[in-house]
């Protein structure tokens, strides 16, 4: 068991940018693409992911310092510290159940594919941690391996079905054909944001406001270009952080660079992915005529959309403000402010890139995220302590925006304990809202992209 665990940990330590080229090279050869074509595609994807990670790193560094300054200026003192997704991933992989859940989830995915219960083939093994996270939480909540495995598979099934449902939107809105995003912290917001989009359609005034990258460029000329948008947002953040003029300008240039470079890195990633995607389609069509398969990848590939980046940058100061004014919140946002581009992906997709609506959607999302972070703060902290996580100085409880974005994790955990009636009823209510939203908007994507022939 220890040898298997060490082998798995070695592979996981490679990181997504190194692991994906290996997986995609093997996957491409299985699909009949040949070694040369598969290897080149895999390396190109690895280079693209490295580029994306470098840009996200720049965003994290620049936003982290500015956010800390904004938090200090507001004088926020909250008891739960946002430690960020890297810590969440490390905590998840360190749980005793992680090593057994990886093959179980993979086998479950293949089984669902074979019996036509999903179209999603999730090849992003490193990011299985998002699926395993609910298992880790369930393990420390119940101390039961059986419940842990059952909960993990239920959550995975929901995420795979959400990925199937949203794949046409991924292609149309982000230009990613044959791809889906099977990560709970992003895709489980799709039913909520599509329902919110219906709401905005019915509110006079709001339903007429359309601000997106194209209209901004058309109406504002050079000032509407993504580069200039990043410059203006960076300068605005610098003012809010109380920076001097030189630091304000530096932050502005850094944000402008992110707006330009990130989409290009995503484009490089997609250049490598296309041969694999085409090979998968050919492979499936030959052996299973009429069957469609989507390749599940890291949600990072959608973060290069100009409206995603713009919405995320606008939301940074709004998120900090929400933390201070929401009466129920106890989490201090910090490390995960840099991953807001991931958080707002479906806020943007549901609104078709309308930045105004995307921000409204994201405000609702962050309000819910702060509630979940506060509610599950104790359990998250228990999990962190159990695996020996070194707490930051002065921190007694930990959580994160990314960890608290898993809507399905929240209500599944609440439903595990009927003896705690108030919390159980909270879980029932959350599940009803989630699945009710999904039921109401279940045909929206089909009508928008398939029936209207918007996806060719």
Backbone torsions as a table, in degrees:
resi	resn	phi	psi	omega
1	UNK	NA	-43.3	-179.6
2	UNK	-64.8	-36.9	179.1
3	UNK	-65.7	-42.3	178.1
4	UNK	-63.6	-43.1	-179.7
5	UNK	-62.4	-41.2	179.3
6	UNK	-64.5	-40.0	179.2
7	UNK	-65.2	-43.7	178.1
8	UNK	-63.3	-42.4	-179.2
9	UNK	-64.5	-36.0	177.5
10	UNK	-61.1	-45.0	-179.9
11	UNK	-64.9	-43.2	-179.4
12	UNK	-65.7	-34.8	-180.0
13	UNK	-66.1	-17.1	177.1
14	UNK	-64.4	-27.1	-177.9
15	UNK	82.7	162.0	-175.8
16	UNK	-61.7	-40.1	-175.6
17	UNK	-66.0	-25.0	177.7
18	UNK	-97.3	-37.0	-178.5
19	UNK	-68.7	-42.0	-176.5
20	UNK	-60.0	-44.0	177.0
21	UNK	-56.9	-40.1	178.5
22	UNK	-64.6	-47.9	-178.3
23	UNK	-64.0	-45.1	-176.7
24	UNK	-70.0	-31.5	175.7
25	UNK	-63.9	-47.2	178.0
26	UNK	-64.6	-44.0	-179.4
27	UNK	-61.7	-42.4	179.2
28	UNK	-63.3	-39.4	179.0
29	UNK	-67.8	-39.0	176.2
30	UNK	-61.1	-34.9	-179.1
31	UNK	-80.6	0.1	176.6
32	UNK	85.8	21.2	-178.4
33	UNK	-86.6	-8.2	-179.0
34	UNK	81.5	157.0	-175.8
35	UNK	-65.9	-47.1	-174.9
36	UNK	-59.1	-51.0	-178.5
37	UNK	-66.4	-41.2	-178.9
38	UNK	-68.0	-42.1	-178.8
39	UNK	-64.9	-44.2	179.2
40	UNK	-63.2	-42.2	178.7
41	UNK	-62.0	-44.3	-179.5
42	UNK	-62.8	-44.5	179.9
43	UNK	-65.5	-39.0	178.4
44	UNK	-62.0	-41.5	176.4
45	UNK	-62.8	-42.2	177.9
46	UNK	-61.1	-42.0	177.9
47	UNK	-64.5	-42.2	178.3
48	UNK	-60.8	-44.9	179.4
49	UNK	-65.5	-36.8	176.9
50	UNK	-62.2	-43.0	177.6
51	UNK	-62.3	-44.0	178.2
52	UNK	-61.1	-43.1	-179.6
53	UNK	-65.4	-35.4	177.2
54	UNK	-64.3	-41.7	179.3
55	UNK	-68.7	-42.4	176.9
56	UNK	-62.5	-35.4	176.4
57	UNK	-63.1	-42.2	176.2
58	UNK	-62.1	-42.7	177.7
59	UNK	-61.6	-44.0	-178.9
60	UNK	-62.3	-45.6	-178.9
61	UNK	-64.5	-48.6	-176.1
62	UNK	-70.5	-43.2	-179.8
63	UNK	-68.8	-37.6	-178.9
64	UNK	-58.5	-46.5	-179.7
65	UNK	-66.6	-45.6	-179.4
66	UNK	-64.2	-40.3	-179.7
67	UNK	-64.8	-41.5	178.5
68	UNK	-60.5	-40.9	178.5
69	UNK	-64.9	-40.5	178.8
70	UNK	-65.5	-41.0	179.9
71	UNK	-63.0	-42.4	179.4
72	UNK	-66.0	-38.0	179.1
73	UNK	-65.8	-34.2	178.7
74	UNK	-81.8	-14.7	179.4
75	UNK	67.9	34.4	-178.6
76	UNK	-72.7	130.6	176.4
77	UNK	-130.1	100.6	-177.2
78	UNK	-125.8	150.9	-167.4
79	UNK	-84.6	-18.8	-179.3
80	UNK	-107.1	125.4	-176.6
81	UNK	-97.1	131.6	174.6
82	UNK	-78.1	105.6	-174.4
83	UNK	-93.4	-7.4	173.4
84	UNK	94.3	158.5	-176.4
85	UNK	-66.0	-33.9	178.7
86	UNK	-59.5	-38.1	177.4
87	UNK	-68.8	-40.1	178.4
88	UNK	-61.1	-42.5	178.6
89	UNK	-64.7	-44.6	-179.4
90	UNK	-62.6	-42.2	178.3
91	UNK	-62.6	-43.1	-179.0
92	UNK	-63.5	-46.3	-179.2
93	UNK	-66.7	-23.8	-178.4
94	UNK	-84.1	-8.5	179.5
95	UNK	-69.6	150.3	-177.2
96	UNK	-62.3	-22.4	-174.3
97	UNK	-89.3	-11.8	-173.4
98	UNK	-59.5	-44.6	-174.0
99	UNK	-64.6	-30.6	179.5
100	UNK	-87.2	-23.8	-177.0
101	UNK	-77.3	-26.3	-179.4
102	UNK	-59.9	-57.2	179.5
103	UNK	-65.7	-31.3	179.6
104	UNK	-64.9	-45.3	179.5
105	UNK	-65.0	-42.6	-179.6
106	UNK	-61.9	-47.3	179.9
107	UNK	-63.7	-38.7	178.5
108	UNK	-63.3	-41.8	177.7
109	UNK	-60.4	-46.1	179.4
110	UNK	-63.5	-41.2	179.0
111	UNK	-61.3	-46.3	179.6
112	UNK	-62.2	-38.5	176.7
113	UNK	-63.2	-44.6	-174.6
114	UNK	-67.0	-28.2	-179.2
115	UNK	-104.4	16.0	175.6
116	UNK	61.3	32.5	176.4
117	UNK	-92.6	-9.7	174.3
118	UNK	-154.4	158.6	173.6
119	UNK	-108.1	0.8	-174.8
120	UNK	-90.2	125.9	171.2
121	UNK	-114.3	100.9	-174.5
122	UNK	-83.7	103.5	-178.7
123	UNK	-95.0	-1.8	-177.3
124	UNK	-87.7	74.0	-173.0
125	UNK	-60.0	-38.9	-177.5
126	UNK	-57.7	-40.3	-178.6
127	UNK	-82.8	13.0	168.6
128	UNK	-59.2	-17.8	-177.5
129	UNK	-58.4	-29.7	178.0
130	UNK	-64.3	-35.0	178.5
131	UNK	-79.5	-31.8	-178.5
132	UNK	-78.8	-22.7	-177.3
133	UNK	-54.1	-44.7	179.6
134	UNK	-64.2	-35.6	177.4
135	UNK	-64.6	-42.5	177.7
136	UNK	-61.9	-43.3	179.1
137	UNK	-64.5	-42.6	179.9
138	UNK	-64.4	-36.8	-179.6
139	UNK	-61.5	-45.0	-178.3
140	UNK	-79.6	-16.6	176.1
141	UNK	-83.9	-30.7	-173.1
142	UNK	-121.1	-21.0	-176.1
143	UNK	60.2	31.7	-178.3
144	UNK	-124.6	121.4	177.5
145	UNK	-66.0	-40.2	-179.3
146	UNK	-60.6	-48.9	179.6
147	UNK	-64.0	-38.0	179.2
148	UNK	-58.7	-49.3	-179.0
149	UNK	-65.9	-43.7	-178.9
150	UNK	-61.3	-47.1	-179.4
151	UNK	-63.2	-41.2	179.8
152	UNK	-61.2	-43.4	-178.3
153	UNK	-71.4	-36.4	175.9
154	UNK	-62.5	-46.1	179.1
155	UNK	-62.9	-44.3	-180.0
156	UNK	-61.0	-41.1	179.9
157	UNK	-61.8	-43.5	178.6
158	UNK	-61.7	-44.6	-178.3
159	UNK	-65.4	-40.9	178.4
160	UNK	-63.9	-40.8	179.6
161	UNK	-67.9	-38.6	174.5
162	UNK	-62.1	-38.9	179.7
163	UNK	-65.3	-41.9	175.3
164	UNK	-58.1	-48.5	-175.1
165	UNK	-63.0	-38.7	-173.4
166	UNK	-91.5	-7.4	-177.0
167	UNK	-54.5	-42.0	177.2
168	UNK	-60.1	-33.7	177.6
169	UNK	-70.7	-36.2	177.3
170	UNK	-60.8	-41.3	179.2
171	UNK	-68.5	-47.3	-174.0
172	UNK	-72.9	-43.2	-174.6
173	UNK	-85.2	-31.1	-175.7
174	UNK	-115.4	1.0	177.5
175	UNK	66.4	40.0	-176.2
176	UNK	-123.7	78.2	-177.7
177	UNK	-67.7	140.7	177.0
178	UNK	73.1	13.5	-175.4
179	UNK	-120.8	145.9	171.1
180	UNK	-132.9	169.3	-174.6
181	UNK	-123.0	84.1	-173.2
182	UNK	-85.3	55.5	178.7
183	UNK	-119.0	123.3	-173.1
184	UNK	-58.7	-33.4	-175.6
185	UNK	-73.7	-10.4	177.0
186	UNK	-112.8	-60.1	-168.8
187	UNK	-68.7	-23.0	-179.3
188	UNK	-73.6	-5.2	174.4
189	UNK	-85.9	-11.6	-174.7
190	UNK	-58.4	-47.1	178.8
191	UNK	-59.2	-38.7	-178.7
192	UNK	-67.9	-46.5	-175.8
193	UNK	-71.6	-33.3	175.9
194	UNK	-68.5	-35.3	175.9
195	UNK	-67.5	-42.1	177.3
196	UNK	-61.0	-37.7	179.5
197	UNK	-62.1	-36.7	174.7
198	UNK	-62.5	-40.2	179.5
199	UNK	-62.4	-46.5	-179.2
200	UNK	-62.9	-30.7	177.9
201	UNK	-62.3	-26.1	-174.0
202	UNK	-97.4	-6.2	-177.5
203	UNK	-95.9	115.2	179.9
204	UNK	-56.8	140.9	-178.4
205	UNK	93.3	-62.4	178.8
206	UNK	-61.6	-38.8	-176.3
207	UNK	-69.8	-6.4	179.9
208	UNK	-106.4	-5.6	-178.9
209	UNK	-88.7	122.1	179.2
210	UNK	-135.5	103.1	179.4
211	UNK	-119.5	109.8	176.7
212	UNK	-137.1	178.2	-174.7
213	UNK	-59.0	-39.3	-178.0
214	UNK	-69.8	-47.0	-178.9
215	UNK	-67.5	-34.7	177.3
216	UNK	-63.3	-43.1	179.6
217	UNK	-66.6	-38.7	-179.1
218	UNK	-67.2	-42.7	-174.7
219	UNK	-86.4	-30.7	-174.4
220	UNK	-106.3	-4.5	179.8
221	UNK	65.9	-133.1	-177.4
222	UNK	-61.0	-31.3	-178.8
223	UNK	-73.3	-11.9	178.2
224	UNK	-94.1	-1.7	179.1
225	UNK	-71.2	149.1	-179.4
226	UNK	-52.2	-38.8	-179.7
227	UNK	-59.7	-44.2	-179.2
228	UNK	-71.4	-34.1	176.0
229	UNK	-60.5	-44.9	177.3
230	UNK	-61.4	-40.9	179.3
231	UNK	-60.7	-48.1	-178.2
232	UNK	-65.0	-44.6	179.9
233	UNK	-64.4	-39.2	178.4
234	UNK	-64.9	-42.1	177.9
235	UNK	-63.8	-40.9	178.2
236	UNK	-61.9	-42.3	177.8
237	UNK	-63.8	-37.9	179.1
238	UNK	-62.2	-40.9	177.0
239	UNK	-63.4	-44.5	-179.7
240	UNK	-64.0	-30.1	179.5
241	UNK	-81.1	-8.8	-179.7
242	UNK	77.7	25.0	-179.9
243	UNK	-69.6	159.7	170.4
244	UNK	-81.6	174.6	-171.3
245	UNK	-60.2	-38.4	-177.6
246	UNK	-67.7	-42.8	179.0
247	UNK	-68.8	-33.4	177.5
248	UNK	-62.3	-46.3	-179.8
249	UNK	-65.6	-39.6	179.1
250	UNK	-62.3	-43.3	179.4
251	UNK	-65.5	-37.9	177.6
252	UNK	-60.8	-44.9	179.4
253	UNK	-66.4	-39.2	179.2
254	UNK	-62.9	-42.8	178.7
255	UNK	-67.7	-37.1	176.3
256	UNK	-62.4	-42.0	179.2
257	UNK	-62.3	-41.1	179.6
258	UNK	-61.8	-42.4	-179.6
259	UNK	-63.5	-29.2	-178.8
260	UNK	-89.1	-45.8	-170.4
261	UNK	-77.2	-39.9	-175.0
262	UNK	-59.2	-46.9	177.5
263	UNK	-60.5	-33.9	-179.6
264	UNK	-70.4	-36.6	177.3
265	UNK	-68.2	-37.7	176.1
266	UNK	-64.8	-38.1	176.5
267	UNK	-61.2	-39.7	177.4
268	UNK	-65.4	-40.5	178.0
269	UNK	-60.7	-43.6	-179.2
270	UNK	-68.7	-30.7	175.8
271	UNK	-58.9	-39.5	178.1
272	UNK	-75.5	-31.5	-175.7
273	UNK	-75.8	-30.7	-172.9
274	UNK	-55.9	-45.6	178.2
275	UNK	-60.2	-37.1	178.9
276	UNK	-68.1	-43.0	179.5
277	UNK	-62.4	-44.6	179.0
278	UNK	-65.6	-39.5	178.0
279	UNK	-62.8	-39.6	179.1
280	UNK	-63.4	-41.8	179.7
281	UNK	-64.1	-44.7	-179.6
282	UNK	-63.8	-43.2	-179.2
283	UNK	-59.7	-47.8	-177.7
284	UNK	-68.3	-41.6	-178.0
285	UNK	-63.7	-36.0	179.7
286	UNK	-69.4	-42.8	-173.4
287	UNK	-93.5	-27.5	-179.8
288	UNK	-135.0	78.7	-177.5
289	UNK	-53.8	129.8	178.3
290	UNK	87.4	-7.4	-179.7
291	UNK	-89.1	139.8	-178.7
292	UNK	-115.9	137.9	179.6
293	UNK	-128.9	134.0	175.3
294	UNK	-105.4	138.7	177.0
295	UNK	-88.0	120.4	-179.4
296	UNK	-84.2	122.2	-177.0
297	UNK	-129.6	171.6	178.1
298	UNK	-58.3	134.8	179.1
299	UNK	-63.1	-10.2	178.0
300	UNK	-57.1	-27.6	-176.7
301	UNK	-69.4	-13.4	178.0
302	UNK	-97.8	-6.2	-174.5
303	UNK	-77.8	-8.4	-179.2
304	UNK	-81.5	-7.0	179.3
305	UNK	-64.2	130.4	-176.6
306	UNK	-54.6	-38.6	-179.7
307	UNK	-70.3	-30.3	176.4
308	UNK	-66.2	-48.0	-178.8
309	UNK	-65.2	-45.0	-179.2
310	UNK	-60.2	-46.7	179.9
311	UNK	-61.5	-42.6	-179.2
312	UNK	-62.9	-42.9	-179.6
313	UNK	-67.1	-39.8	176.9
314	UNK	-62.8	-35.8	-175.3
315	UNK	-75.7	-15.8	-177.9
316	UNK	-60.0	-56.0	177.9
317	UNK	-66.7	-33.2	179.3
318	UNK	-64.4	-40.3	179.2
319	UNK	-62.1	-43.8	178.6
320	UNK	-63.5	-40.1	177.8
321	UNK	-64.6	-43.1	178.5
322	UNK	-59.0	-40.6	-179.9
323	UNK	-58.6	-33.9	-177.6
324	UNK	-82.9	-27.4	-173.1
325	UNK	-103.3	-19.9	180.0
326	UNK	-71.3	119.2	-173.0
327	UNK	-64.0	-26.1	-176.6
328	UNK	-91.1	-10.3	-172.4
329	UNK	-79.2	138.5	174.9
330	UNK	-125.8	2.6	-178.2
331	UNK	-96.3	132.2	176.3
332	UNK	-92.2	110.5	-178.9
333	UNK	-69.6	137.0	178.2
334	UNK	-154.4	-82.8	-170.6
335	UNK	-61.3	-36.5	-175.3
336	UNK	-85.7	3.2	174.3
337	UNK	-61.0	-27.7	179.6
338	UNK	-73.6	-15.6	179.8
339	UNK	-101.4	13.9	175.2
340	UNK	-57.6	-29.6	173.7
341	UNK	-57.3	-32.2	176.3
342	UNK	-73.0	-42.3	-176.5
343	UNK	-61.5	-35.8	-171.7
344	UNK	-96.0	5.9	-177.1
345	UNK	-52.7	-48.2	-176.6
346	UNK	-83.9	-18.6	169.2
347	UNK	-62.0	-38.0	-179.7
348	UNK	-78.2	-46.7	-176.8
349	UNK	-61.4	-42.2	-178.8
350	UNK	-64.1	-32.2	-178.7
351	UNK	-93.8	6.1	178.3
352	UNK	59.6	38.5	176.4
353	UNK	83.9	3.9	177.4
354	UNK	-71.6	107.1	-173.2
355	UNK	-64.2	-36.1	179.5
356	UNK	-60.9	-51.5	178.6
357	UNK	-66.0	-35.6	-179.9
358	UNK	-60.3	-41.3	178.6
359	UNK	-65.8	-41.7	176.7
360	UNK	-59.9	-46.1	177.4
361	UNK	-58.6	-45.1	-176.3
362	UNK	-66.2	-33.8	177.4
363	UNK	-63.1	-42.7	176.5
364	UNK	-62.7	-44.5	179.1
365	UNK	-56.8	-50.8	-175.4
366	UNK	-66.3	-32.5	176.2
367	UNK	-61.9	-44.7	178.0
368	UNK	-66.4	-40.9	-179.7
369	UNK	-60.5	-42.8	178.7
370	UNK	-64.3	-36.2	177.6
371	UNK	-64.6	-46.6	-179.3
372	UNK	-64.2	-42.8	-179.6
373	UNK	-59.6	-40.5	179.7
374	UNK	-71.1	-43.4	-177.3
375	UNK	-66.6	-39.9	-177.5
376	UNK	-98.8	9.0	-177.6
377	UNK	-56.6	-41.8	-178.3
378	UNK	-65.3	-44.1	-179.0
379	UNK	-68.4	-40.7	177.4
380	UNK	-60.8	-40.7	179.6
381	UNK	-66.9	-39.4	176.8
382	UNK	-59.8	-45.0	179.0
383	UNK	-62.6	-42.2	-179.9
384	UNK	-65.0	-42.4	179.5
385	UNK	-66.5	-37.4	-176.7
386	UNK	-64.2	-31.0	-179.1
387	UNK	-96.7	6.0	174.3
388	UNK	81.5	25.8	178.5
389	UNK	-64.7	133.3	179.1
390	UNK	-82.4	109.7	-176.2
391	UNK	-70.2	143.1	174.6
392	UNK	-60.7	153.6	-178.5
393	UNK	-57.5	129.3	178.4
394	UNK	85.7	-6.9	-177.8
395	UNK	-89.7	131.8	176.3
396	UNK	-110.7	-24.1	178.2
397	UNK	-136.1	146.4	-178.4
398	UNK	-131.6	152.7	173.0
399	UNK	-163.6	-154.5	179.1
400	UNK	-178.2	159.3	177.4
401	UNK	-62.6	-44.7	-179.4
402	UNK	-63.9	-47.9	179.9
403	UNK	-59.6	-35.9	-175.6
404	UNK	-90.3	6.9	176.1
405	UNK	-88.4	-6.2	-177.1
406	UNK	-84.0	88.3	-178.7
407	UNK	-60.1	-43.3	-177.9
408	UNK	-63.6	-37.5	177.6
409	UNK	-58.9	-42.9	-176.5
410	UNK	-59.6	-56.2	-174.5
411	UNK	-74.6	-27.8	176.2
412	UNK	-63.7	-44.4	179.9
413	UNK	-63.4	-39.4	-179.6
414	UNK	-66.8	-34.3	-178.6
415	UNK	-75.5	-10.4	-179.4
416	UNK	-75.8	-16.5	-173.7
417	UNK	-128.6	80.7	179.2
418	UNK	-64.2	-19.7	-178.6
419	UNK	-67.6	-27.4	175.5
420	UNK	-92.7	84.1	-168.9
421	UNK	-57.3	-46.8	-179.3
422	UNK	-59.2	-44.5	-179.5
423	UNK	-70.2	-36.6	177.9
424	UNK	-62.8	-44.7	178.4
425	UNK	-65.3	-33.3	175.2
426	UNK	-62.8	-41.9	177.2
427	UNK	-64.6	-40.9	177.8
428	UNK	-61.1	-45.9	-180.0
429	UNK	-61.9	-43.3	179.9
430	UNK	-64.4	-41.5	179.2
431	UNK	-65.0	-41.3	179.2
432	UNK	-63.0	-43.6	178.9
433	UNK	-63.9	-44.0	-177.8
434	UNK	-63.7	-56.1	-177.2
435	UNK	-71.5	-31.0	175.0
436	UNK	-63.5	-42.2	177.3
437	UNK	-61.5	-44.6	-179.8
438	UNK	-62.3	-41.3	180.0
439	UNK	-64.2	-41.7	-178.2
440	UNK	-64.6	-40.5	-174.5
441	UNK	-102.0	12.7	-171.6
442	UNK	-58.2	-28.9	-178.1
443	UNK	-99.4	-0.6	-175.2
444	UNK	-62.7	-43.0	-178.5
445	UNK	-68.0	-41.6	178.6
446	UNK	-61.2	-45.6	-179.9
447	UNK	-65.6	-40.1	-174.9
448	UNK	-71.1	-41.1	-170.3
449	UNK	-111.6	-26.8	-175.4
450	UNK	-99.8	-56.6	-177.3
451	UNK	-66.3	-32.3	178.9
452	UNK	-88.0	5.4	176.8
453	UNK	58.3	33.8	179.2
454	UNK	-83.8	-13.6	173.1
455	UNK	-113.1	119.7	-178.0
456	UNK	-94.6	NA	NA
